[in-house]
C-alpha cells in the first residue's frame, strides 16, 4: 500500500516581508516550527511530520517530545463564566519558548488545534519551574466554551480581549494551585523574605504586616525596586487615611460641639497611627545614620599602600563623606538642596542649610579671594546665625586633616588658616540664602574645629591647650581680635561621640553598631528558592 501524506516545498522566496521573516538556519527553523505547533504535538492532535532544511531533517512530534521534561496531571476547571475547561500542564525545556514572547505560555485550543498562544509570565511570577528549576511551563486549555467561539478557519476566537484576559487569569490561577503548586509556594516564601528585607531597609513602607503588603504587589515582584514601585500608591493612600483620621479627631476636639464619650477611642486610634508612622520614619533615619557611622569607622581602620608605605585615606575622602565638596548650601541658583551629614560634628547641624564646603571665598562673600575654606557654616539653627536683615552673631569653621598625619610642611602652625579666614570674614559680608549680603557683628563668636589626630606637630602645638569638655580632644579660647573657641577633635573620638549620641536611637530600633566584618543591615534569613533564579 502506498504511503499517503502531503509534501510542502518552500523555495525561491521573494524579497518581501515573508522572506525577511523566514528563518535562514536549520536550528532556527526547527525551533520556529516546533514552537508554533507545540500544543498540537503535545496533545497528540497533529500528524507525524518531517521538516527538512539544509539537508538535515527533524521529525515531529519527536523533536517536541525531546523538549518535554515532564507531563503534569491534567486538571479540570469548573468556571461559572466559562464552563468546564481542561488544563494540561507540561514542563518544557526553555527552547520550547524560543520563538515565542516570554517564557511561560498558555495555548488556547479548539478541536485539537492551537488558536491562540498567550504569554503568562506576569501571572505566574516564578521564573523557572520543574525539579531542576530550569524549565518553563506550557499549559493547553480546551473546552466547549472555546470550541463554540472559534472562527471557521480556526485562526481566531470571536470573543473580546477582555474575555480572553479573564479566561487566562482563571486558568493560570488553577494551574498555580494544582499543577505547579510546589514551585509557587517556594517562590512566595522567597518573595516574602525579600519583602521583609525591603522593609528592614526602608521601614517607612512597613505600614502593614509583610504578608498583607505582599498581597498588594504583582506576583513577579521580588526586588526592592519592584516592591517600592508597586507599594508607593498604597503608601500614599495609607498616609492620606492616617492624616484624615488625625485631622478628624482634631476637628472634633476644637469644635464647639460637646465631646462625645466614644471620642476617647478615636483619639487612641489616631495617636497609635501617628506613633506607628513616626516610628517607621525614625527607623529609616536611624538606619542612614548607622550606615554613615559604620562607613566612617571602617575608613579610619582601612589603610592603603602608597609608594611602598601604609597610608590612611586622604582628608578629602572623609570630608566628602561628611559633606559634599565644592558646594555652597542654600545657594538660590541650585534647584535641589544639598544633603549632608554634619550631625557627625554637632547634633545641632543636622538641619543646616547654609554652609560653604571646599568653596572659594568669592563664592559666598563679597570678596575676590580664591582660598578654599574646608567648611564654614552660618545657619539660623541654634544661634549659628540670624536672618538677612541682622548681623551674624556666630559662625562655625571646620578644617579636616588626614588621620594619623604627624608632620606638616611650610611651617604649618595650627590655627593659622583659621585666623586668616576669620580676618577675611570680619572685613567682608556673606551672601544669605536670598542673595543679600549680611555683615558679621563686631562681636561675632567663632566656633573653630580642626578634625585631626593629636600626633606629631599638632600634639606639640596643643600641649598648652585644655582638654575639651566633650572629651574629644583639646580646645583653647580665641584672643585678641577674635572671640570664641578653637577645638581639635580626634577622628576616633568623632566616631565614638557619634555612636554615643545615636546609641539610644539604635536601641529603640532594636539595632546595634556592627563589629568588624558584620553586615551593616540585618542579615535576614529567608527560604530563598532556586525557582526565583
Buried (B, 14 or more C-beta within 10 A) or exposed (E): EEEEEEEEEEEEEEEEEEEEEEBEEBBBBBBBBBBEBBBBBBBEBBEEBEBEBEEEEBEBBEBBEEBBBEEBEBBEBEBEEBEEBBBBBBBBBEBBBBBBEBBBBBBBBBEBBBBBBBBBBEBBBBBBBBEEBBBBBBBBBBBEBBBEBBEEEBEEBEBEEEBBEBBBEBBBEBBBEBBBEEBBBBBBBBBBBBBBBBBBBBBBBBBBEBEEBBEBBEBBBBEBEBBBEBBEEBBEEBBEEBEEBBEEBEEBEEEEEEEEEEEEEBBEEBEEBBEEBEBBEBBBBBBEBBBBBBBBBEBBEEBEEEEEEEBBBBBEBBBBBBBBBEBBBBBEEEEEEBEBBBBBBBEBBBEBBBBBBBBBBEBBBEBEBEEBBBBBBBBBBEEBBBEBEEBBBBBBBBBBBBBBBEEBEEEEEBBEBBBEBBEBBBEBBBBBBEEEEBEBBEEBBBBBBBBBBBBBBBBEBBEEBEEBEEEBBBBBEBEEEBBBBBBBBBBBBBBBBBBEBBEEBBEEBEBEBBEEEEEBBEEEEBEBBBBBE
